[in-house]
Amino acid sequence: MSTLSIRLPNSLHQHAKRLAESEGISINQLVSSALAEKLSALDAERYLRERVERGHNVAIDTILAKVPDVPPEEHDRLSER
């Protein structure tokens, strides 16, 4: 584990302190959890952005042309209402 010293505005520090107390955790746990959530969100956004870019390079019409034009099997059919 490593130590990180950060400077926070007093209002943010007090808010974090109150929230940590109400959650029954330390400020360190609160900050660690909040940072982990933010990093996960940023990683997910980056991953999805990369996937979108790769999707633009796919010749979807070529892929769909390979799908046989046959009716679905009985268990895959949608009921008509």
Helices and strands as residue ranges (DSSP letters): H 10-23, H 27-56, H 60-65, G 74-76
